[in-house]
Amino acid sequence: MEDRQPTIRSRELGEGLRRAMEHAGLHASEMARQLDWSASRVSRLLSGKRGGSSNDIAVFLAICGVRGAERKRLMALALDQHRKGWVQHHGARLPKQLRTLINHEDKATKISEFEFNVVPGLLQTGEYARALITEAGTVPQDEIDELVGARLGRRKLFSRPKPLLFTFYIHEFALRLPVGGPAVMSEQLHELLRWSVRPSISLRVVPAAIGAHAGINGSFRLMEFKEIKPIVYLESETSSLFLEVPIEIDAYRAILTKLGAVALSEGQSREFISNLAMELYSDREAHDQLA
């Protein structure tokens, strides 16, 4: 079977097989011996560069002792591994840890994101995230702290030894929406200012005064990699969508280019956010004096 360009499904399958192999205490060389394959064939399967038949995957999983829901999930990926793009349905709400998203975040070299209504998840404070999740009303009360912790845990991307480059475009509406009340929003704005001075992070505000803009249809994230093609990630309350067809990627690149032409510069954006924080502080002081 010849090598193919990896798809998000084949990479997810490879990651699942690697986890199964490591959980079983096996190395790639031992798997190759038990499967009577070459070491390079195992390596290409685990990287998503080479597919395997359903029988191949079934034998691999049997050796690793994988059963139940995880076996069913990986066998479904094996049947559909070469189709581009992927909609993942999550039922009533998104899970605490979006495994496919996190796998790709960890491998990315550059992430560009546009957010229309809320502060990007990676930049949210714990209290801001908690207020969003609570008001959405779809997560049981006893799971909120765990979900907030999972979101904050993804910030490890900012501390990678080899810095991952980020560009965040945030619409003014997201900065003015008083999520959690004045105190929570004040801390969130100051948190954005702290992140914005990092060399690996470019934070730019899309002002409301420009009116309609290229990102008017909603938020998205473009992830770029060293060895695989880019992916666009879209998220809703009950599903996530991964796009990888070149014409789709080009469309979102064009949106980012147009946003870059109208957004405030990094320095102007810091000044804008700082002024908003001062306005919020003044409003709080006035409220306290009247109380």
Kinemage of the C-alpha trace (Angstrom):
@kinemage 1
@onewidth
@group {chain A} dominant
@subgroup {mainchain}
@vectorlist {calphas} color= white
{ca met a 1} P 0.000 0.000 0.000
{ca glu a 2} L 1.515 3.317 -1.042
{ca asp a 3} L 1.980 6.282 1.293
{ca arg a 4} L -0.702 8.978 1.154
{ca gln a 5} L -0.863 12.556 2.341
{ca pro a 6} L -1.999 12.221 5.987
{ca thr a 7} L -5.557 13.270 6.770
{ca ile a 8} L -6.806 14.357 10.162
{ca arg a 9} L -8.528 10.970 10.507
{ca ser a 10} L -5.379 8.998 9.666
{ca arg a 11} L -3.367 11.095 12.135
{ca glu a 12} L -6.011 10.560 14.828
{ca leu a 13} L -5.923 6.819 14.082
{ca gly a 14} L -2.131 6.840 14.326
{ca glu a 15} L -2.241 8.682 17.654
{ca gly a 16} L -4.776 6.191 18.990
{ca leu a 17} L -2.648 3.232 17.898
{ca arg a 18} L 0.441 4.794 19.470
{ca arg a 19} L -1.370 5.307 22.778
{ca ala a 20} L -2.635 1.707 22.673
{ca met a 21} L 0.861 0.395 21.960
{ca glu a 22} L 2.455 2.426 24.765
{ca his a 23} L -0.321 1.455 27.208
{ca ala a 24} L 0.439 -2.189 26.416
{ca gly a 25} L 4.121 -1.558 27.194
{ca leu a 26} L 5.236 -2.247 23.626
{ca his a 27} L 7.691 -0.441 21.363
{ca ala a 28} L 7.390 0.029 17.602
{ca ser a 29} L 10.118 -2.542 16.980
{ca glu a 30} L 8.259 -5.141 19.046
{ca met a 31} L 4.993 -4.369 17.222
{ca ala a 32} L 6.775 -4.777 13.887
{ca arg a 33} L 8.072 -8.186 14.985
{ca gln a 34} L 4.674 -9.400 16.179
{ca leu a 35} L 2.920 -8.129 13.038
{ca asp a 36} L 5.711 -9.400 10.763
{ca trp a 37} L 6.013 -5.876 9.320
{ca ser a 38} L 9.010 -3.678 8.697
{ca ala a 39} L 9.755 -1.043 11.350
{ca ser a 40} L 9.199 1.698 8.755
{ca arg a 41} L 5.706 0.388 7.993
{ca val a 42} L 4.751 0.651 11.679
{ca ser a 43} L 6.272 4.128 11.857
{ca arg a 44} L 4.300 5.351 8.830
{ca leu a 45} L 1.067 3.913 10.226
{ca leu a 46} L 1.583 5.672 13.570
{ca ser a 47} L 2.324 8.977 11.826
{ca gly a 48} L -0.732 8.717 9.563
{ca lys a 49} L 1.411 8.648 6.416
{ca arg a 50} L 0.401 5.119 5.519
{ca gly a 51} L -2.956 3.520 6.056
{ca gly a 52} L -3.715 -0.003 7.067
{ca ser a 53} L -6.578 -2.295 6.160
{ca ser a 54} L -9.316 -2.983 8.676
{ca asn a 55} L -7.757 -6.404 9.255
{ca asp a 56} L -4.354 -4.795 9.911
{ca ile a 57} L -5.857 -2.438 12.494
{ca ala a 58} L -7.881 -5.215 14.115
{ca val a 59} L -4.749 -7.337 14.577
{ca phe a 60} L -2.782 -4.333 15.897
{ca leu a 61} L -5.502 -3.641 18.474
{ca ala a 62} L -5.752 -7.304 19.459
{ca ile a 63} L -2.017 -7.413 20.208
{ca cys a 64} L -2.392 -4.294 22.362
{ca gly a 65} L -5.451 -5.666 24.134
{ca val a 66} L -7.755 -2.803 23.111
{ca arg a 67} L -11.453 -3.530 23.580
{ca gly a 68} L -14.780 -1.782 24.019
{ca ala a 69} L -15.495 1.799 23.008
{ca glu a 70} L -11.894 2.658 22.117
{ca arg a 71} L -11.620 -0.322 19.760
{ca lys a 72} L -14.898 0.678 18.123
{ca arg a 73} L -13.671 4.270 17.712
{ca leu a 74} L -10.347 3.258 16.140
{ca met a 75} L -11.948 0.701 13.818
{ca ala a 76} L -14.367 3.406 12.593
{ca leu a 77} L -11.373 5.646 11.874
{ca ala a 78} L -9.688 2.809 9.990
{ca leu a 79} L -12.703 2.498 7.687
{ca asp a 80} L -12.821 6.227 6.972
{ca gln a 81} L -9.205 7.300 7.372
{ca his a 82} L -8.613 8.750 3.916
{ca arg a 83} L -11.595 11.108 3.778
{ca lys a 84} L -10.600 14.758 4.150
{ca gly a 85} L -12.225 16.934 6.800
{ca trp a 86} L -13.998 15.720 9.884
{ca val a 87} L -17.105 16.615 11.882
{ca gln a 88} L -16.932 15.269 15.425
{ca his a 89} L -20.283 15.126 17.209
{ca his a 90} L -20.147 15.249 20.981
{ca gly a 91} L -23.760 14.834 22.070
{ca ala a 92} L -25.191 17.331 24.532
{ca arg a 93} L -21.966 19.342 24.885
{ca leu a 94} L -18.275 19.442 24.043
{ca pro a 95} L -16.123 17.119 26.191
{ca lys a 96} L -13.708 18.451 28.811
{ca gln a 97} L -10.698 17.515 26.718
{ca leu a 98} L -10.984 17.725 22.936
{ca arg a 99} L -8.379 15.080 22.236
{ca thr a 100} L -8.104 15.644 18.470
{ca leu a 101} L -7.763 19.410 18.916
{ca ile a 102} L -5.151 19.051 21.659
{ca asn a 103} L -3.120 16.560 19.586
{ca his a 104} L -2.938 19.060 16.747
{ca glu a 105} L -2.279 22.064 18.983
{ca asp a 106} L 0.724 20.182 20.382
{ca lys a 107} L 2.141 19.615 16.895
{ca ala a 108} L 1.407 23.072 15.451
{ca thr a 109} L 4.107 25.617 14.695
{ca lys a 110} L 1.689 28.518 14.203
{ca ile a 111} L -1.906 29.196 15.251
{ca ser a 112} L -3.981 32.102 13.918
{ca glu a 113} L -7.377 32.686 15.488
{ca phe a 114} L -10.302 35.087 15.081
{ca glu a 115} L -12.860 35.494 17.850
{ca phe a 116} L -16.018 37.515 17.347
{ca asn a 117} L -17.990 37.214 20.611
{ca val a 118} L -15.665 36.038 23.383
{ca val a 119} L -12.010 36.150 24.395
{ca pro a 120} L -10.047 33.242 22.818
{ca gly a 121} L -10.086 30.184 25.065
{ca leu a 122} L -6.308 30.040 25.414
{ca leu a 123} L -6.277 33.614 26.768
{ca gln a 124} L -9.195 33.337 29.192
{ca thr a 125} L -8.774 33.720 32.938
{ca gly a 126} L -10.266 31.037 35.137
{ca glu a 127} L -13.078 33.272 36.369
{ca tyr a 128} L -13.953 34.469 32.853
{ca ala a 129} L -14.060 30.861 31.616
{ca arg a 130} L -16.155 29.836 34.617
{ca ala a 131} L -18.661 32.634 33.957
{ca leu a 132} L -18.991 31.635 30.284
{ca ile a 133} L -19.508 27.966 31.084
{ca thr a 134} L -21.931 28.667 33.927
{ca glu a 135} L -24.122 31.039 31.933
{ca ala a 136} L -24.209 28.651 28.955
{ca gly a 137} L -26.082 26.307 31.289
{ca thr a 138} L -25.158 23.060 29.520
{ca val a 139} L -22.557 21.752 31.987
{ca pro a 140} L -23.536 20.191 35.360
{ca gln a 141} L -22.429 22.327 38.294
{ca asp a 142} L -20.118 19.638 39.668
{ca glu a 143} L -18.174 19.473 36.356
{ca ile a 144} L -17.511 23.185 35.865
{ca asp a 145} L -14.263 23.348 37.874
{ca glu a 146} L -12.878 20.365 35.963
{ca leu a 147} L -13.771 21.935 32.622
{ca val a 148} L -12.187 25.267 33.608
{ca gly a 149} L -9.044 23.421 34.709
{ca ala a 150} L -8.876 21.576 31.384
{ca arg a 151} L -9.125 24.873 29.502
{ca leu a 152} L -6.406 26.532 31.585
{ca gly a 153} L -4.207 23.449 31.190
{ca arg a 154} L -3.962 24.072 27.460
{ca arg a 155} L -1.901 27.190 28.222
{ca lys a 156} L 1.134 24.930 28.384
{ca leu a 157} L 1.397 25.689 24.674
{ca phe a 158} L 2.724 29.136 25.611
{ca ser a 159} L 5.639 27.570 27.505
{ca arg a 160} L 6.915 25.122 24.912
{ca pro a 161} L 10.730 25.024 24.635
{ca lys a 162} L 10.412 25.937 20.962
{ca pro a 163} L 7.851 28.783 20.950
{ca leu a 164} L 4.643 28.284 19.038
{ca leu a 165} L 3.666 31.467 17.166
{ca phe a 166} L 0.190 32.845 17.843
{ca thr a 167} L -1.832 35.553 16.136
{ca phe a 168} L -5.126 36.453 17.805
{ca tyr a 169} L -7.661 38.753 16.150
{ca ile a 170} L -10.304 39.744 18.712
{ca his a 171} L -13.346 41.794 17.763
{ca glu a 172} L -14.138 44.787 19.944
{ca phe a 173} L -17.528 43.256 20.795
{ca ala a 174} L -15.759 40.430 22.647
{ca leu a 175} L -13.808 42.937 24.732
{ca arg a 176} L -16.886 44.978 25.659
{ca leu a 177} L -19.166 42.057 26.522
{ca pro a 178} L -19.221 42.162 30.370
{ca val a 179} L -18.795 38.444 31.021
{ca gly a 180} L -18.955 37.704 34.744
{ca gly a 181} L -19.371 41.329 35.758
{ca pro a 182} L -16.941 44.276 36.044
{ca ala a 183} L -14.379 42.636 38.344
{ca val a 184} L -14.047 39.496 36.193
{ca met a 185} L -13.880 41.526 32.990
{ca ser a 186} L -11.296 43.915 34.422
{ca glu a 187} L -9.007 41.029 35.328
{ca gln a 188} L -9.551 39.506 31.867
{ca leu a 189} L -8.547 42.718 30.093
{ca his a 190} L -5.407 42.994 32.219
{ca glu a 191} L -4.641 39.347 31.461
{ca leu a 192} L -4.795 40.126 27.728
{ca leu a 193} L -2.334 42.964 28.238
{ca arg a 194} L 0.054 40.598 30.023
{ca trp a 195} L -0.132 38.021 27.217
{ca ser a 196} L 0.186 40.661 24.493
{ca val a 197} L 3.789 41.567 25.363
{ca arg a 198} L 5.095 38.053 24.784
{ca pro a 199} L 7.259 37.844 21.632
{ca ser a 200} L 5.456 34.722 20.399
{ca ile a 201} L 1.980 36.269 20.717
{ca ser a 202} L 0.482 38.869 18.382
{ca leu a 203} L -2.803 40.247 19.707
{ca arg a 204} L -4.795 42.609 17.494
{ca val a 205} L -8.187 44.185 17.989
{ca val a 206} L -10.742 44.395 15.175
{ca pro a 207} L -12.582 47.681 15.899
{ca ala a 208} L -16.364 47.824 15.684
{ca ala a 209} L -16.124 51.119 13.787
{ca ile a 210} L -15.095 49.339 10.573
{ca gly a 211} L -18.570 47.763 10.365
{ca ala a 212} L -18.850 44.595 8.292
{ca his a 213} L -15.601 42.662 7.961
{ca ala a 214} L -14.133 39.464 6.490
{ca gly a 215} L -14.731 37.442 9.667
{ca ile a 216} L -18.394 38.372 9.981
{ca asn a 217} L -19.515 34.735 9.623
{ca gly a 218} L -17.867 33.663 12.839
{ca ser a 219} L -14.868 32.533 14.847
{ca phe a 220} L -12.260 30.048 13.627
{ca arg a 221} L -8.711 28.834 14.149
{ca leu a 222} L -6.064 28.049 11.513
{ca met a 223} L -3.351 25.641 12.672
{ca glu a 224} L -0.152 25.240 10.645
{ca phe a 225} L 2.436 22.481 10.960
{ca lys a 226} L 5.969 21.641 9.891
{ca glu a 227} L 5.304 18.302 8.179
{ca ile a 228} L 1.560 18.195 7.461
{ca lys a 229} L -0.913 20.464 5.725
{ca pro a 230} L -2.831 23.180 7.649
{ca ile a 231} L -6.173 22.616 9.356
{ca val a 232} L -9.014 25.011 10.149
{ca tyr a 233} L -10.925 24.297 13.343
{ca leu a 234} L -14.514 25.421 13.985
{ca glu a 235} L -16.424 24.750 17.210
{ca ser a 236} L -20.061 24.701 18.290
{ca glu a 237} L -21.812 23.616 21.465
{ca thr a 238} L -22.252 19.994 20.375
{ca ser a 239} L -19.709 19.392 17.611
{ca ser a 240} L -16.343 20.386 16.221
{ca leu a 241} L -15.360 20.641 12.566
{ca phe a 242} L -11.876 20.141 11.133
{ca leu a 243} L -11.320 21.395 7.579
{ca glu a 244} L -8.294 20.389 5.492
{ca val a 245} L -9.319 20.683 1.823
{ca pro a 246} L -6.918 23.244 0.222
{ca ile a 247} L -9.674 25.472 -1.213
{ca glu a 248} L -11.207 25.743 2.280
{ca ile a 249} L -7.853 26.567 3.867
{ca asp a 250} L -7.219 29.233 1.229
{ca ala a 251} L -10.574 30.861 2.018
{ca tyr a 252} L -9.707 31.213 5.707
{ca arg a 253} L -6.218 32.446 4.895
{ca ala a 254} L -7.847 35.173 2.801
{ca ile a 255} L -10.054 36.123 5.759
{ca leu a 256} L -7.006 36.436 8.011
{ca thr a 257} L -5.237 38.601 5.426
{ca lys a 258} L -8.243 40.929 5.223
{ca leu a 259} L -8.556 41.093 9.010
{ca gly a 260} L -4.881 41.972 9.210
{ca ala a 261} L -5.483 44.915 6.900
{ca val a 262} L -8.210 46.461 9.095
{ca ala a 263} L -7.234 45.429 12.630
{ca leu a 264} L -5.395 47.776 14.950
{ca ser a 265} L -1.653 47.256 15.216
{ca glu a 266} L -0.267 45.419 18.249
{ca gly a 267} L 0.648 48.696 19.954
{ca gln a 268} L -2.704 50.288 19.144
{ca ser a 269} L -4.468 47.161 20.390
{ca arg a 270} L -2.670 47.293 23.740
{ca glu a 271} L -3.628 50.952 24.079
{ca phe a 272} L -7.252 50.145 23.150
{ca ile a 273} L -7.471 47.342 25.738
{ca ser a 274} L -5.799 49.512 28.370
{ca asn a 275} L -8.325 52.303 27.768
{ca leu a 276} L -11.201 49.822 28.061
{ca ala a 277} L -9.795 48.602 31.368
{ca met a 278} L -9.569 52.205 32.614
{ca glu a 279} L -13.177 52.863 31.521
{ca leu a 280} L -14.294 49.790 33.390
{ca tyr a 281} L -12.390 50.893 36.504
{ca ser a 282} L -13.975 54.355 36.333
{ca asp a 283} L -17.442 52.855 35.949
{ca arg a 284} L -16.847 50.619 38.980
{ca glu a 285} L -15.674 53.570 41.080
{ca ala a 286} L -18.733 55.607 40.104
{ca his a 287} L -21.012 52.662 40.919
{ca asp a 288} L -19.354 52.214 44.325
{ca gln a 289} L -19.774 55.902 45.171
{ca leu a 290} L -23.494 55.753 44.361
{ca ala a 291} L -24.025 52.544 46.307
